[in-house]
Amino acid sequence: MNRKQLVREYKESKRPAGVYRVRCVANGKSLVGASIDLPAMLNRQQSQLRMGGHPNKALQQDWNDHGAEAFEFEVLDTLEVPDRDGYDPRADLRTLEEMWLDKLKPYGDGGYNAEPKRAT
């Protein structure tokens, strides 16, 4: 297979959507997020950390302090994306992410996510 065929097949393949976690096993802190392309997002998280440019400064600092071997990158849940025109998975992904955030509570001393804003 030539390069053009491989690129086309990659672009046409369904990429798994869902919720992921970056976890520091040294301190138990986690970053939880959602993406419509989990493999690409996990690769991006690792690349940003390796390059020293992750937007989450606390996560980057722990990466610098503990090293790559202290981190796990995992898929927590996947979203079955229906095969129909016009479907936008973002709302369903947000709901799935909120469920995991509520379950794991990766805030403050327990994680790298920002505390959700409470309605007053």
MOPAC internal coordinates of N, CA, C and O (Angstrom, degrees):
PM7 1SCF
backbone

  N    0.0000 0     0.00 0     0.00 0    0    0    0
  C    1.4523 1     0.00 0     0.00 0    1    0    0
  C    1.5294 1   108.85 1     0.00 0    2    1    0
  O    1.2310 1   120.73 1   -41.05 1    3    2    1
  N    1.3296 1   116.21 1   138.95 1    3    2    1
  C    1.4664 1   117.59 1   179.09 1    5    3    2
  C    1.5207 1   111.19 1   -91.10 1    6    5    3
  O    1.2310 1   121.24 1    -9.03 1    7    6    5
  N    1.3003 1   115.23 1   170.97 1    7    6    5
  C    1.4724 1   122.00 1  -174.88 1    9    7    6
  C    1.5251 1   112.64 1   -59.00 1   10    9    7
  O    1.2310 1   119.98 1   137.34 1   11   10    9
  N    1.3328 1   117.65 1   -42.66 1   11   10    9
  C    1.4715 1   120.89 1  -179.81 1   13   11   10
  C    1.5264 1   111.29 1   -60.81 1   14   13   11
  O    1.2310 1   120.66 1   138.22 1   15   14   13
  N    1.3247 1   116.35 1   -41.78 1   15   14   13
  C    1.4668 1   120.50 1   178.74 1   17   15   14
  C    1.5238 1   110.60 1   -64.14 1   18   17   15
  O    1.2310 1   120.21 1   137.08 1   19   18   17
  N    1.3207 1   117.20 1   -42.92 1   19   18   17
  C    1.4580 1   121.18 1   179.77 1   21   19   18
  C    1.5252 1   111.44 1   -63.18 1   22   21   19
  O    1.2310 1   120.43 1   137.38 1   23   22   21
  N    1.3289 1   116.79 1   -42.62 1   23   22   21
  C    1.4684 1   121.13 1   178.95 1   25   23   22
  C    1.5240 1   109.75 1   -63.53 1   26   25   23
  O    1.2310 1   120.29 1   135.17 1   27   26   25
  N    1.3304 1   117.05 1   -44.83 1   27   26   25
  C    1.4677 1   120.74 1   179.99 1   29   27   26
  C    1.5343 1   110.52 1   -62.16 1   30   29   27
  O    1.2310 1   120.05 1   135.21 1   31   30   29
  N    1.3178 1   117.51 1   -44.79 1   31   30   29
  C    1.4650 1   120.66 1   179.26 1   33   31   30
  C    1.5256 1   111.00 1   -62.11 1   34   33   31
  O    1.2310 1   120.60 1   139.68 1   35   34   33
  N    1.3331 1   116.46 1   -40.32 1   35   34   33
  C    1.4666 1   119.93 1   178.57 1   37   35   34
  C    1.5244 1   110.34 1   -61.70 1   38   37   35
  O    1.2310 1   120.48 1   133.07 1   39   38   37
  N    1.3275 1   116.70 1   -46.93 1   39   38   37
  C    1.4625 1   121.03 1  -178.08 1   41   39   38
  C    1.5247 1   111.99 1   -65.43 1   42   41   39
  O    1.2310 1   120.29 1   148.85 1   43   42   41
  N    1.3196 1   117.04 1   -31.15 1   43   42   41
  C    1.4600 1   120.86 1  -178.59 1   45   43   42
  C    1.5248 1   112.69 1   -86.58 1   46   45   43
  O    1.2310 1   120.07 1   164.48 1   47   46   45
  N    1.3277 1   117.48 1   -15.52 1   47   46   45
  C    1.4628 1   119.62 1  -178.72 1   49   47   46
  C    1.5213 1   110.30 1   -73.16 1   50   49   47
  O    1.2310 1   121.57 1   -31.62 1   51   50   49
  N    1.3206 1   114.60 1   148.38 1   51   50   49
  C    1.4680 1   119.89 1   176.72 1   53   51   50
  C    1.5222 1   108.11 1   -76.68 1   54   53   51
  O    1.2310 1   120.73 1   -52.37 1   55   54   53
  N    1.2927 1   116.21 1   127.63 1   55   54   53
  C    1.4514 1   121.84 1   178.01 1   57   55   54
  C    1.5273 1   108.01 1   -97.70 1   58   57   55
  O    1.2310 1   119.64 1   -44.46 1   59   58   57
  N    1.3301 1   118.29 1   135.54 1   59   58   57
  C    1.4624 1   119.32 1  -179.57 1   61   59   58
  C    1.5341 1   111.84 1   -67.30 1   62   61   59
  O    1.2310 1   121.29 1   -46.84 1   63   62   61
  N    1.3200 1   115.13 1   133.16 1   63   62   61
  C    1.4635 1   122.57 1   176.48 1   65   63   62
  C    1.5167 1   107.76 1  -105.10 1   66   65   63
  O    1.2310 1   120.74 1   -29.21 1   67   66   65
  N    1.3347 1   116.19 1   150.79 1   67   66   65
  C    1.4550 1   118.04 1   178.10 1   69   67   66
  C    1.5076 1   113.40 1   162.92 1   70   69   67
  O    1.2310 1   121.51 1    24.13 1   71   70   69
  N    1.3230 1   114.71 1  -155.87 1   71   70   69
  C    1.4636 1   122.92 1  -174.62 1   73   71   70
  C    1.5234 1   108.61 1  -113.07 1   74   73   71
  O    1.2310 1   121.16 1   -42.81 1   75   74   73
  N    1.3303 1   115.39 1   137.19 1   75   74   73
  C    1.4627 1   121.39 1  -179.29 1   77   75   74
  C    1.5298 1   110.35 1  -125.26 1   78   77   75
  O    1.2310 1   121.77 1   -13.69 1   79   78   77
  N    1.3404 1   114.22 1   166.31 1   79   78   77
  C    1.4546 1   119.59 1   176.39 1   81   79   78
  C    1.5215 1   109.28 1  -140.40 1   82   81   79
  O    1.2310 1   121.13 1   -42.99 1   83   82   81
  N    1.3320 1   115.44 1   137.01 1   83   82   81
  C    1.4554 1   123.12 1   168.90 1   85   83   82
  C    1.5210 1   104.66 1  -108.03 1   86   85   83
  O    1.2310 1   120.33 1   -59.92 1   87   86   85
  N    1.3478 1   116.97 1   120.08 1   87   86   85
  C    1.4642 1   120.37 1  -173.88 1   89   87   86
  C    1.5200 1   111.08 1  -125.62 1   90   89   87
  O    1.2310 1   121.40 1   -48.32 1   91   90   89
  N    1.3164 1   114.93 1   131.68 1   91   90   89
  C    1.4521 1   121.67 1   173.78 1   93   91   90
  C    1.5210 1   107.32 1   -90.15 1   94   93   91
  O    1.2310 1   120.29 1   -68.63 1   95   94   93
  N    1.3285 1   117.04 1   111.37 1   95   94   93
  C    1.4616 1   120.18 1  -178.15 1   97   95   94
  C    1.5327 1   111.28 1   -72.67 1   98   97   95
  O    1.2310 1   120.03 1   160.89 1   99   98   97
  N    1.3224 1   117.55 1   -19.11 1   99   98   97
  C    1.4675 1   121.16 1   179.83 1  101   99   98
  C    1.5303 1   112.16 1   -68.87 1  102  101   99
  O    1.2310 1   120.62 1   145.96 1  103  102  101
  N    1.3530 1   116.42 1   -34.04 1  103  102  101
  C    1.4703 1   118.76 1  -177.89 1  105  103  102
  C    1.5306 1   113.43 1  -127.03 1  106  105  103
  O    1.2310 1   119.85 1   177.80 1  107  106  105
  N    1.3273 1   117.90 1    -2.20 1  107  106  105
  C    1.4563 1   121.88 1   177.30 1  109  107  106
  C    1.5110 1   115.37 1    79.02 1  110  109  107
  O    1.2310 1   119.84 1  -177.34 1  111  110  109
  N    1.3307 1   117.90 1     2.66 1  111  110  109
  C    1.4635 1   120.46 1  -179.39 1  113  111  110
  C    1.5280 1   110.90 1   -77.39 1  114  113  111
  O    1.2310 1   121.33 1   -31.98 1  115  114  113
  N    1.3484 1   115.05 1   148.02 1  115  114  113
  C    1.4602 1   120.85 1  -178.44 1  117  115  114
  C    1.5168 1   111.66 1  -132.51 1  118  117  115
  O    1.2310 1   121.75 1   -27.77 1  119  118  117
  N    1.3241 1   114.26 1   152.23 1  119  118  117
  C    1.4594 1   122.56 1   167.70 1  121  119  118
  C    1.5139 1   105.36 1  -116.73 1  122  121  119
  O    1.2310 1   120.23 1   -56.11 1  123  122  121
  N    1.3247 1   117.16 1   123.89 1  123  122  121
  C    1.4585 1   122.59 1  -179.65 1  125  123  122
  C    1.5212 1   107.90 1  -112.89 1  126  125  123
  O    1.2310 1   120.97 1   -43.76 1  127  126  125
  N    1.3321 1   115.76 1   136.24 1  127  126  125
  C    1.4560 1   120.64 1   178.90 1  129  127  126
  C    1.5165 1   110.55 1  -152.22 1  130  129  127
  O    1.2310 1   121.05 1    -5.55 1  131  130  129
  N    1.3290 1   115.60 1   174.45 1  131  130  129
  C    1.4565 1   121.50 1   179.37 1  133  131  130
  C    1.5230 1   108.90 1  -129.43 1  134  133  131
  O    1.2310 1   121.02 1   -27.11 1  135  134  133
  N    1.3295 1   115.65 1   152.89 1  135  134  133
  C    1.4597 1   120.47 1  -179.73 1  137  135  134
  C    1.5188 1   110.02 1  -153.18 1  138  137  135
  O    1.2310 1   120.97 1   -29.73 1  139  138  137
  N    1.3237 1   115.75 1   150.27 1  139  138  137
  C    1.4618 1   120.26 1   174.37 1  141  139  138
  C    1.5261 1   110.39 1   -81.57 1  142  141  139
  O    1.2310 1   120.12 1   172.09 1  143  142  141
  N    1.3400 1   117.37 1    -7.91 1  143  142  141
  C    1.4656 1   122.58 1   177.82 1  145  143  142
  C    1.5337 1   108.16 1  -140.58 1  146  145  143
  O    1.2310 1   120.97 1   -93.76 1  147  146  145
  N    1.3265 1   115.75 1    86.24 1  147  146  145
  C    1.4667 1   121.04 1  -175.11 1  149  147  146
  C    1.5338 1   113.99 1   -58.79 1  150  149  147
  O    1.2310 1   118.82 1   132.02 1  151  150  149
  N    1.3396 1   119.86 1   -47.98 1  151  150  149
  C    1.4685 1   117.92 1  -179.73 1  153  151  150
  C    1.5287 1   112.54 1   -58.97 1  154  153  151
  O    1.2310 1   120.29 1   138.35 1  155  154  153
  N    1.3151 1   117.06 1   -41.65 1  155  154  153
  C    1.4685 1   120.32 1   179.66 1  157  155  154
  C    1.5297 1   110.65 1   -66.16 1  158  157  155
  O    1.2310 1   119.96 1   139.85 1  159  158  157
  N    1.3264 1   117.67 1   -40.15 1  159  158  157
  C    1.4663 1   120.71 1  -179.08 1  161  159  158
  C    1.5228 1   111.33 1   -67.23 1  162  161  159
  O    1.2310 1   119.83 1   136.33 1  163  162  161
  N    1.3169 1   117.94 1   -43.67 1  163  162  161
  C    1.4562 1   120.20 1   179.32 1  165  163  162
  C    1.5294 1   110.58 1   -64.32 1  166  165  163
  O    1.2310 1   120.47 1   141.40 1  167  166  165
  N    1.3222 1   116.70 1   -38.60 1  167  166  165
  C    1.4565 1   121.12 1   176.25 1  169  167  166
  C    1.5353 1   110.11 1   -63.50 1  170  169  167
  O    1.2310 1   120.62 1   138.37 1  171  170  169
  N    1.3166 1   116.41 1   -41.63 1  171  170  169
  C    1.4677 1   121.37 1   179.01 1  173  171  170
  C    1.5309 1   111.39 1   -63.13 1  174  173  171
  O    1.2310 1   120.72 1   135.96 1  175  174  173
  N    1.3388 1   116.22 1   -44.04 1  175  174  173
  C    1.4676 1   120.18 1   179.43 1  177  175  174
  C    1.5297 1   109.97 1   -58.82 1  178  177  175
  O    1.2310 1   120.55 1   132.56 1  179  178  177
  N    1.3266 1   116.55 1   -47.44 1  179  178  177
  C    1.4619 1   120.77 1  -179.77 1  181  179  178
  C    1.5225 1   111.37 1   -63.03 1  182  181  179
  O    1.2310 1   120.51 1   136.25 1  183  182  181
  N    1.3186 1   116.64 1   -43.75 1  183  182  181
  C    1.4681 1   120.61 1  -179.25 1  185  183  182
  C    1.5180 1   111.39 1   -62.58 1  186  185  183
  O    1.2310 1   120.13 1   134.87 1  187  186  185
  N    1.3292 1   117.36 1   -45.13 1  187  186  185
  C    1.4674 1   120.54 1   179.87 1  189  187  186
  C    1.5237 1   110.77 1   -61.35 1  190  189  187
  O    1.2310 1   120.39 1   139.28 1  191  190  189
  N    1.3271 1   116.86 1   -40.72 1  191  190  189
  C    1.4639 1   120.37 1   179.59 1  193  191  190
  C    1.5296 1   110.97 1   -67.45 1  194  193  191
  O    1.2310 1   120.33 1   135.27 1  195  194  193
  N    1.3328 1   116.97 1   -44.73 1  195  194  193
  C    1.4632 1   120.47 1   179.59 1  197  195  194
  C    1.5271 1   111.85 1   -62.09 1  198  197  195
  O    1.2310 1   120.78 1   144.23 1  199  198  197
  N    1.3214 1   116.12 1   -35.77 1  199  198  197
  C    1.4701 1   120.98 1  -178.15 1  201  199  198
  C    1.5275 1   112.29 1   -83.87 1  202  201  199
  O    1.2310 1   120.30 1   172.92 1  203  202  201
  N    1.3368 1   117.03 1    -7.08 1  203  202  201
  C    1.4606 1   120.79 1   178.70 1  205  203  202
  C    1.5118 1   114.27 1    78.80 1  206  205  203
  O    1.2310 1   120.48 1  -160.55 1  207  206  205
  N    1.3389 1   116.69 1    19.45 1  207  206  205
  C    1.4556 1   119.66 1  -176.52 1  209  207  206
  C    1.5141 1   115.04 1  -123.33 1  210  209  207
  O    1.2310 1   119.83 1  -150.00 1  211  210  209
  N    1.3203 1   117.93 1    30.00 1  211  210  209
  C    1.4631 1   119.37 1   179.77 1  213  211  210
  C    1.5312 1   109.11 1   -69.25 1  214  213  211
  O    1.2310 1   119.87 1   -43.59 1  215  214  213
  N    1.3392 1   117.86 1   136.41 1  215  214  213
  C    1.4713 1   120.04 1  -178.55 1  217  215  214
  C    1.5336 1   113.91 1   -66.26 1  218  217  215
  O    1.2310 1   119.85 1   158.75 1  219  218  217
  N    1.3371 1   117.89 1   -21.25 1  219  218  217
  C    1.4629 1   120.54 1   177.51 1  221  219  218
  C    1.5328 1   107.39 1   -89.41 1  222  221  219
  O    1.2310 1   121.26 1   -77.40 1  223  222  221
  N    1.3332 1   115.20 1   102.60 1  223  222  221
  C    1.4740 1   121.19 1  -172.98 1  225  223  222
  C    1.5277 1   113.15 1   -63.09 1  226  225  223
  O    1.2310 1   119.68 1   141.93 1  227  226  225
  N    1.3434 1   118.23 1   -38.07 1  227  226  225
  C    1.4611 1   121.20 1   179.66 1  229  227  226
  C    1.5291 1   110.65 1   -65.35 1  230  229  227
  O    1.2310 1   120.70 1   138.13 1  231  230  229
  N    1.3267 1   116.27 1   -41.87 1  231  230  229
  C    1.4639 1   121.20 1   177.77 1  233  231  230
  C    1.5279 1   109.68 1   -63.77 1  234  233  231
  O    1.2310 1   120.32 1   134.68 1  235  234  233
  N    1.3248 1   116.99 1   -45.32 1  235  234  233
  C    1.4553 1   121.05 1   179.58 1  237  235  234
  C    1.5327 1   110.78 1   -60.88 1  238  237  235
  O    1.2310 1   120.53 1   138.96 1  239  238  237
  N    1.3262 1   116.60 1   -41.04 1  239  238  237
  C    1.4661 1   120.42 1  -179.84 1  241  239  238
  C    1.5283 1   111.29 1   -63.72 1  242  241  239
  O    1.2310 1   120.49 1   137.35 1  243  242  241
  N    1.3437 1   116.67 1   -42.65 1  243  242  241
  C    1.4576 1   119.42 1   177.99 1  245  243  242
  C    1.5303 1   111.42 1   -66.19 1  246  245  243
  O    1.2310 1   120.30 1   144.00 1  247  246  245
  N    1.3217 1   117.03 1   -36.00 1  247  246  245
  C    1.4717 1   121.19 1   175.63 1  249  247  246
  C    1.5320 1   109.08 1   -61.42 1  250  249  247
  O    1.2310 1   120.79 1   134.81 1  251  250  249
  N    1.3201 1   116.10 1   -45.19 1  251  250  249
  C    1.4671 1   120.51 1   179.98 1  253  251  250
  C    1.5296 1   110.63 1   -64.25 1  254  253  251
  O    1.2310 1   120.32 1   140.25 1  255  254  253
  N    1.3392 1   116.98 1   -39.75 1  255  254  253
  C    1.4622 1   121.86 1  -176.57 1  257  255  254
  C    1.5332 1   112.79 1   -74.52 1  258  257  255
  O    1.2310 1   120.09 1   137.84 1  259  258  257
  N    1.3428 1   117.43 1   -42.16 1  259  258  257
  C    1.4616 1   121.58 1  -171.85 1  261  259  258
  C    1.5271 1   114.13 1  -100.76 1  262  261  259
  O    1.2310 1   120.07 1   159.04 1  263  262  261
  N    1.3350 1   117.48 1   -20.96 1  263  262  261
  C    1.4598 1   121.36 1  -179.23 1  265  263  262
  C    1.5131 1   113.67 1    87.12 1  266  265  263
  O    1.2310 1   121.47 1   -17.23 1  267  266  265
  N    1.3184 1   114.79 1   162.77 1  267  266  265
  C    1.4694 1   122.19 1  -176.42 1  269  267  266
  C    1.5225 1   112.94 1   -59.02 1  270  269  267
  O    1.2310 1   120.47 1   145.65 1  271  270  269
  N    1.3407 1   116.71 1   -34.35 1  271  270  269
  C    1.4704 1   119.79 1  -176.17 1  273  271  270
  C    1.5303 1   112.58 1   -67.15 1  274  273  271
  O    1.2310 1   119.88 1   166.86 1  275  274  273
  N    1.3246 1   117.83 1   -13.14 1  275  274  273
  C    1.4703 1   121.32 1   179.61 1  277  275  274
  C    1.5241 1   112.47 1   -90.12 1  278  277  275
  O    1.2310 1   119.72 1  -173.43 1  279  278  277
  N    1.3349 1   118.15 1     6.57 1  279  278  277
  C    1.4598 1   120.83 1  -175.57 1  281  279  278
  C    1.5187 1   112.97 1  -121.60 1  282  281  279
  O    1.2310 1   121.72 1   -36.92 1  283  282  281
  N    1.3421 1   114.30 1   143.08 1  283  282  281
  C    1.4575 1   122.45 1   175.02 1  285  283  282
  C    1.5268 1   108.17 1  -119.16 1  286  285  283
  O    1.2310 1   120.99 1   -38.94 1  287  286  285
  N    1.3151 1   115.71 1   141.06 1  287  286  285
  C    1.4575 1   123.02 1   177.06 1  289  287  286
  C    1.5175 1   106.23 1  -119.29 1  290  289  287
  O    1.2310 1   120.53 1   -61.44 1  291  290  289
  N    1.3461 1   116.59 1   118.56 1  291  290  289
  C    1.4628 1   118.10 1  -174.33 1  293  291  290
  C    1.5203 1   112.81 1  -140.01 1  294  293  291
  O    1.2310 1   121.77 1   -26.21 1  295  294  293
  N    1.3188 1   114.21 1   153.79 1  295  294  293
  C    1.4570 1   122.38 1   173.45 1  297  295  294
  C    1.5206 1   106.36 1   -91.75 1  298  297  295
  O    1.2310 1   120.52 1   -58.17 1  299  298  297
  N    1.3299 1   116.61 1   121.83 1  299  298  297
  C    1.4665 1   121.07 1  -179.90 1  301  299  298
  C    1.5175 1   111.83 1   -88.21 1  302  301  299
  O    1.2310 1   120.71 1   143.87 1  303  302  301
  N    1.3289 1   116.25 1   -36.13 1  303  302  301
  C    1.4583 1   120.28 1  -174.64 1  305  303  302
  C    1.5193 1   108.70 1  -160.02 1  306  305  303
  O    1.2310 1   120.37 1   -32.09 1  307  306  305
  N    1.3075 1   116.90 1   147.91 1  307  306  305
  C    1.4645 1   120.07 1   176.12 1  309  307  306
  C    1.5212 1   109.51 1  -118.94 1  310  309  307
  O    1.2310 1   121.81 1   -26.57 1  311  310  309
  N    1.3107 1   114.15 1   153.43 1  311  310  309
  C    1.4588 1   121.99 1  -179.37 1  313  311  310
  C    1.5164 1   108.03 1  -106.70 1  314  313  311
  O    1.2310 1   120.58 1   -55.33 1  315  314  313
  N    1.3085 1   116.50 1   124.67 1  315  314  313
  C    1.4543 1   121.06 1   174.79 1  317  315  314
  C    1.5219 1   106.98 1   -75.14 1  318  317  315
  O    1.2310 1   120.44 1   -69.44 1  319  318  317
  N    1.3102 1   116.76 1   110.56 1  319  318  317
  C    1.4584 1   121.15 1  -178.52 1  321  319  318
  C    1.5183 1   108.55 1   -89.76 1  322  321  319
  O    1.2310 1   120.40 1   -62.70 1  323  322  321
  N    1.3503 1   116.84 1   117.30 1  323  322  321
  C    1.4643 1   119.06 1  -179.86 1  325  323  322
  C    1.5312 1   110.92 1   -64.89 1  326  325  323
  O    1.2310 1   121.30 1   -32.89 1  327  326  325
  N    1.3116 1   115.13 1   147.11 1  327  326  325
  C    1.4593 1   121.09 1  -178.28 1  329  327  326
  C    1.5324 1   109.31 1   -90.52 1  330  329  327
  O    1.2310 1   121.42 1  -106.18 1  331  330  329
  N    1.3366 1   114.88 1    73.82 1  331  330  329
  C    1.4702 1   118.85 1   178.38 1  333  331  330
  C    1.5232 1   108.94 1  -140.69 1  334  333  331
  O    1.2310 1   121.42 1   -33.66 1  335  334  333
  N    1.2862 1   114.89 1   146.34 1  335  334  333
  C    1.4598 1   120.53 1  -178.94 1  337  335  334
  C    1.5231 1   111.27 1   -64.11 1  338  337  335
  O    1.2310 1   121.04 1   -39.07 1  339  338  337
  N    1.3253 1   115.62 1   140.93 1  339  338  337
  C    1.4505 1   120.85 1   174.79 1  341  339  338
  C    1.5156 1   115.67 1    83.97 1  342  341  339
  O    1.2310 1   119.52 1   176.25 1  343  342  341
  N    1.3241 1   118.52 1    -3.75 1  343  342  341
  C    1.4646 1   120.16 1   179.70 1  345  343  342
  C    1.5253 1   110.10 1   -72.03 1  346  345  343
  O    1.2310 1   121.06 1   -51.39 1  347  346  345
  N    1.3193 1   115.58 1   128.61 1  347  346  345
  C    1.4613 1   121.64 1   177.60 1  349  347  346
  C    1.5260 1   107.14 1  -114.04 1  350  349  347
  O    1.2310 1   120.15 1   -66.08 1  351  350  349
  N    1.3351 1   117.33 1   113.92 1  351  350  349
  C    1.4697 1   120.05 1  -174.33 1  353  351  350
  C    1.5330 1   114.40 1   -78.11 1  354  353  351
  O    1.2310 1   119.43 1   175.64 1  355  354  353
  N    1.3206 1   118.69 1    -4.36 1  355  354  353
  C    1.4685 1   120.39 1  -171.92 1  357  355  354
  C    1.5332 1   113.74 1   -59.54 1  358  357  355
  O    1.2310 1   119.26 1   137.10 1  359  358  357
  N    1.3207 1   119.01 1   -42.90 1  359  358  357
  C    1.4670 1   120.84 1  -179.61 1  361  359  358
  C    1.5344 1   110.51 1   -65.79 1  362  361  359
  O    1.2310 1   120.28 1   137.66 1  363  362  361
  N    1.3315 1   117.08 1   -42.34 1  363  362  361
  C    1.4628 1   120.71 1   178.60 1  365  363  362
  C    1.5340 1   110.46 1   -66.10 1  366  365  363
  O    1.2310 1   120.32 1   141.36 1  367  366  365
  N    1.3262 1   116.98 1   -38.64 1  367  366  365
  C    1.4663 1   120.49 1   177.09 1  369  367  366
  C    1.5183 1   111.37 1   -63.85 1  370  369  367
  O    1.2310 1   120.53 1   138.87 1  371  370  369
  N    1.3209 1   116.59 1   -41.13 1  371  370  369
  C    1.4688 1   121.25 1   179.13 1  373  371  370
  C    1.5316 1   110.40 1   -61.05 1  374  373  371
  O    1.2310 1   120.60 1   137.27 1  375  374  373
  N    1.3341 1   116.47 1   -42.73 1  375  374  373
  C    1.4706 1   121.17 1   178.54 1  377  375  374
  C    1.5287 1   110.71 1   -63.47 1  378  377  375
  O    1.2310 1   120.58 1   134.44 1  379  378  377
  N    1.3223 1   116.49 1   -45.56 1  379  378  377
  C    1.4638 1   121.24 1   178.93 1  381  379  378
  C    1.5340 1   110.51 1   -62.19 1  382  381  379
  O    1.2310 1   120.36 1   137.14 1  383  382  381
  N    1.3220 1   116.91 1   -42.86 1  383  382  381
  C    1.4618 1   121.17 1   177.92 1  385  383  382
  C    1.5274 1   111.25 1   -62.53 1  386  385  383
  O    1.2310 1   120.31 1   136.57 1  387  386  385
  N    1.3284 1   117.02 1   -43.43 1  387  386  385
  C    1.4706 1   120.82 1   178.89 1  389  387  386
  C    1.5270 1   111.33 1   -61.32 1  390  389  387
  O    1.2310 1   120.12 1   142.52 1  391  390  389
  N    1.3210 1   117.37 1   -37.48 1  391  390  389
  C    1.4675 1   120.71 1   177.43 1  393  391  390
  C    1.5365 1   110.43 1   -61.80 1  394  393  391
  O    1.2310 1   120.42 1   135.78 1  395  394  393
  N    1.3259 1   116.81 1   -44.22 1  395  394  393
  C    1.4588 1   120.79 1   179.82 1  397  395  394
  C    1.5249 1   111.75 1   -70.07 1  398  397  395
  O    1.2310 1   120.28 1   142.39 1  399  398  397
  N    1.3163 1   117.06 1   -37.61 1  399  398  397
  C    1.4697 1   120.03 1   177.50 1  401  399  398
  C    1.5274 1   109.70 1   -63.23 1  402  401  399
  O    1.2310 1   120.85 1   138.96 1  403  402  401
  N    1.3330 1   115.98 1   -41.04 1  403  402  401
  C    1.4624 1   120.36 1   179.14 1  405  403  402
  C    1.5327 1   111.04 1   -65.73 1  406  405  403
  O    1.2310 1   120.68 1   142.50 1  407  406  405
  N    1.3236 1   116.31 1   -37.50 1  407  406  405
  C    1.4700 1   121.31 1  -178.79 1  409  407  406
  C    1.5358 1   111.76 1   -72.37 1  410  409  407
  O    1.2310 1   120.19 1   135.13 1  411  410  409
  N    1.3449 1   117.25 1   -44.87 1  411  410  409
  C    1.4671 1   121.11 1  -173.40 1  413  411  410
  C    1.5284 1   114.22 1   -92.92 1  414  413  411
  O    1.2310 1   120.74 1   155.48 1  415  414  413
  N    1.3301 1   116.19 1   -24.52 1  415  414  413
  C    1.4742 1   122.15 1  -179.66 1  417  415  414
  C    1.5372 1   112.45 1    46.84 1  418  417  415
  O    1.2310 1   120.55 1  -118.31 1  419  418  417
  N    1.3462 1   116.55 1    61.69 1  419  418  417
  C    1.4645 1   120.24 1  -177.55 1  421  419  418
  C    1.5381 1   112.82 1   -83.46 1  422  421  419
  O    1.2310 1   121.15 1  -120.49 1  423  422  421
  N    1.3217 1   115.40 1    59.51 1  423  422  421
  C    1.4614 1   121.48 1  -175.44 1  425  423  422
  C    1.5252 1   110.61 1  -120.23 1  426  425  423
  O    1.2310 1   120.32 1   -21.14 1  427  426  425
  N    1.3082 1   117.00 1   158.86 1  427  426  425
  C    1.4638 1   121.82 1   174.73 1  429  427  426
  C    1.5119 1   112.15 1    54.46 1  430  429  427
  O    1.2310 1   120.49 1    54.17 1  431  430  429
  N    1.3293 1   116.68 1  -125.83 1  431  430  429
  C    1.4596 1   121.59 1  -178.88 1  433  431  430
  C    1.5334 1   112.48 1   -69.18 1  434  433  431
  O    1.2310 1   120.32 1   164.51 1  435  434  433
  N    1.3318 1   117.00 1   -15.49 1  435  434  433
  C    1.4638 1   120.63 1  -177.56 1  437  435  434
  C    1.5103 1   114.51 1   -96.49 1  438  437  435
  O    1.2310 1   120.13 1   177.41 1  439  438  437
  N    1.3243 1   117.36 1    -2.59 1  439  438  437
  C    1.4530 1   116.31 1  -177.63 1  441  439  438
  C    1.5031 1   115.27 1  -178.27 1  442  441  439
  O    1.2310 1   122.41 1     8.20 1  443  442  441
  N    1.3147 1   112.99 1  -171.80 1  443  442  441
  C    1.4612 1   121.97 1  -174.31 1  445  443  442
  C    1.5286 1   112.89 1  -110.18 1  446  445  443
  O    1.2310 1   119.91 1   174.96 1  447  446  445
  N    1.3306 1   117.77 1    -5.04 1  447  446  445
  C    1.4496 1   119.92 1   179.33 1  449  447  446
  C    1.5236 1   110.48 1   -77.67 1  450  449  447
  O    1.2310 1   120.65 1   -29.67 1  451  450  449
  N    1.3203 1   116.36 1   150.33 1  451  450  449
  C    1.4582 1   120.92 1   174.80 1  453  451  450
  C    1.5271 1   108.70 1   -75.12 1  454  453  451
  O    1.2310 1   120.70 1   -36.79 1  455  454  453
  N    1.3257 1   116.26 1   143.21 1  455  454  453
  C    1.4738 1   120.87 1   176.84 1  457  455  454
  C    1.5253 1   108.61 1   -59.96 1  458  457  455
  O    1.2310 1   120.27 1   -42.46 1  459  458  457
  N    1.3435 1   117.09 1   137.54 1  459  458  457
  C    1.4628 1   118.03 1   177.27 1  461  459  458
  C    1.5193 1   110.37 1   -67.49 1  462  461  459
  O    1.2310 1   121.18 1   -34.21 1  463  462  461
  N    1.3156 1   115.34 1   145.79 1  463  462  461
  C    1.4717 1   119.90 1   177.78 1  465  463  462
  C    1.5064 1   108.58 1   -75.72 1  466  465  463
  O    1.2310 1   120.92 1   -49.37 1  467  466  465
  N    1.3083 1   115.85 1   130.63 1  467  466  465
  C    1.4557 1   122.00 1  -179.80 1  469  467  466
  C    1.5247 1   109.93 1   -90.51 1  470  469  467
  O    1.2310 1   121.01 1   -42.68 1  471  470  469
  N    1.3099 1   115.67 1   137.32 1  471  470  469
  C    1.4743 1   119.47 1   175.16 1  473  471  470
  C    1.5114 1   108.64 1   -71.66 1  474  473  471
  O    1.2310 1   120.67 1   -43.56 1  475  474  473
  N    1.3286 1   116.32 1   136.44 1  475  474  473
  C    1.4695 1   119.46 1  -179.64 1  477  475  474
  C    1.5002 1   112.03 1  -109.25 1  478  477  475
  O    1.2310 1   120.10 1   180.00 1  479  478  477

